[in-house]
Amino acid sequence: MGLLITGSGGPLGVNFTRSIQAAQSGRRLVGTDANRWHLPLSLCDQTYLIPYASDFDGYCQALNEIAHQEGVSALLPTHPVEVRAVAALRDQGRLGDLGVALPSSAVLAIADDKRATQEMLLAADVPVPKSLRIESRQDIERAFAELTCVDSSAFAEDGQTIWVRGAGAPGLGIGGAALPCRDPDTAIAWVEHHDGWGKMAASEYLPGTNLTWMAVFGDGVLLAAGARQRLEYVLPHIAPSGVTGAPAVSRTIETSRVSTMGERAVRAIDPRPHGSYFVDFKGDLTDSPRVTEINAGRCGTTVHFYTAAGFNFPMLLAQLALGLDPQPLVDPNSAIEPDLYWVRTLDCGPALVRGDAGFDDYPRAGPRW
C-alpha cells in the first residue's frame, strides 16, 4: 500500500518524505506538487505535477487519477491550503478509498482564524496574549493604551511595544504580515501598507521564549507528543520582526507545563482531536508561556527533527491514515529526548535540471493544460 504526499517539493513535504523513508517501511511514496519548479526537489519515488488546490475539481480529479494509477491507499497533505482542500473532499465523499488522518473541516476553520481560536482558548482558561481586532485608527490608539506594559524587569524596553499582524493564517487574507510596533504611527503605516483595516489584529508583545508542542491524536486519544524551543531563524533579515517561519536552530525540551497547556489548547478547539496539531507559545514579560496559535492537520516544517531525535510523527500519521490503529505511548509526552539541537539552513535541494524541458519529465495528473 503506497502513500501519496502532497506538496512534496516544498520544505515540509521534503522533511515529511525524509521521515517516512527513515521508517524503512518499504512503501512506495508518490508525491505531488502544483509548482512546476519544485518538482525536482521531491524525494518521492514518483512525483506528479497537479493543479493548485484552488482549482478544486481539477485538484480532486488529479488526486483520484494518481491514486488509481499508483495504487496508493492513503493521502497525506502537507501544505495548509491542501489540508483544507483534502478535508473538504473527504467531507464530500470524493476521495474514494483513500484514507486520511485529518481533523474536521470545522476545526481547521477555527485554527485558521486566530480570533476564533483565541476566543475558544479564553473560554477554556488557556493563557493567550491580550489582543484586539484593528478596525480603525482609534483601535491602534486603544491598543497602545491597553496592551503595552511598563515593567521594571529585563524586558522593560519591550513594555512599550505591541505586535501588529494578520488576524488569519498565511494564505488566508493577511496572515504573515507581523511587525512589532513601538508607536501608533508605525502601526498605522503597517496596517495601511497591507490594506489591513478589519483584517489585522494588535496583540501585547511577547518577548520571551519561543516554544512549540507537536502532537498526534487518534480519535481523541493523545498518541505521542514532543516540545522544542526555537533559538534562531533561517534568513531572519527578510522579516521585519527578525522571526521567520523556519527555525535555523531548535532544541528539544521537556516541560510538563507546556505539554499540559498544549493538550488543553488542542482540546479547547477540538473535543475529539484526530491527526496532527502543533501549538505555538511565546513567553510574556515574565517568560510565562502563552498560546499564540494552533496549527491543525499538519506538521511543522522541521518535522524531520523529531524523527532524527527519536520519534517519527509522519509515520504515525501514515499509520492513522491507513487505518492501522496505532497505540499511544505509555507516556505520550516522552516521545522525544530533551536537550537535542537541530541546526539547519534551507532544506530542499539543490537539484540540477538540464534545460527547461527537464521539468517536463514529470508526469501530470488532472485536467490537461
C-alpha positions, 0 to 999 in steps of 0.5 A: 500500500503506497502513500501519496504526499502532497506538496512534496517539493516544498520544505515540509513535504521534503522533511515529511518524505525524509521521515517516512523513508527513515521508517524503512517501511518499504512503501512506495511514496508518490508525491505531488506538487502544483509548482512546476519548479519544485518538482525536482526537489521531491524525494518521492519515488514518483512525483506528479505535477497537479493543479493548485488546490484552488482549482478544486475539481481539477485538484480532486480529479488529479488526486483520484487519477494518481491514486488509481494509477499508483495504487496508493491507499492513503493521502497525506497533505502537507501544505495548509491550503491542501489540508483544507482542500483534502478535508473538504473532499473527504467531507464530500465523499470524493476521495474514494478509498483513500484514507486520511488522518485529518481533523474536521473541516470545522476545526481547521476553520477555527485554527485558521482564524486566530480570533476564533481560536483565541476566543475558544482558548479564553473560554477554556482558561488557556493563557493567550496574549491580550489582543484586539481586532484593528478596525480603525485608527482609534483601535491602534490608539486603544491598543497602545493604551491597553496592551503595552506594559511598563515593567521594571524587569529585563524586558522593560524596553519591550513594555512599550511595544505591541505586535501588529499582524494578520488576524488569519493564517498565511494564505488566508487574507493577511496572515504573515504580515507581523511587525512589532510596533513601538508607536501608533504611527508605525502601526498605522503605516503597517496596517495601511501598507497591507490594506489591513483595516478589519483584517489585522489584529494588535496583540501585547508583545511577547518577548520571551521564549519561543516554544512549540508542542507537536502532537498526534491524536487518534480519535481523541486519544493523545498518541505521542507528543514532543516540545522544542524551543526555537533559538534562531531563524533561517534568513531572519533579515527578510522579516521585519520582526527578525522571526521567520517561519523556519527555525535555523536552530531548535532544541528539544525540551521537556516541560510538563507545563507546556505539554499540559497547556498544549493538550488543553489548547488542542482540546479547547478547539477540538473535543475529539482531536484526530491527526496532527496539531502543533501549538505555538507559545511565546513567553510574556514579560515574565517568560510565562508561556502563552498560546499564540496559535494552533496549527491543525492537520499538519506538521511543522516544517522541521518535522524531520527533527523529531524523527532524527531525535527519536520519534517519527510523527509522519509515520504515525500519521501514515499509520492513522491514515491507513487505518492501522490503529496505532497505540499511544505511548505509555507516556505520550509526552516522552516521545522525544529526548530533551536537550537535542539541537537541530541546526539547519539552513534551507532544506530542499535541494539543490537539484540540477535540471538540464534545460527547461524541458527537464521539468517536463519529465514529470508526469501530470495528473488532472485536467490537461493544460 
